[in-house]
Amino acid sequence: MTGQQGNTVGAYEAKTHLSELLEKVEAGEEITITKHGAPVAKLVPIKREATTDERASAIKRIQKLASGLSLGRLKIKDLISEGRR
């Protein structure tokens, strides 16, 4: 595409190459559309919903990470009080 600089493209160029731009967005790119050099719109991929399995897996990873964390002898209540001084 001519006139494209990085992930920025003019409005006319976007109109004439929409299918190609949509393919790039589908692959994860973000495209800024300009009008007379000023940004006016952005094409971004739609975020898909996470599956139940993906959510469960993320929760397990967070729990595993959290299980190894410790404040030692400190108590969260004491840290909050210290921060308020």
PyMOL commands that set and color helices and strands:
alter all, ss='L'
color gray80, all
select helices_A, chain A and resi 11-16+18-26+52-67+76-83
alter helices_A, ss='H'
color red, helices_A
select strands_A, chain A and resi 8-10+31-35+38-43
alter strands_A, ss='S'
color yellow, strands_A
deselect
rebuild
show_as cartoon
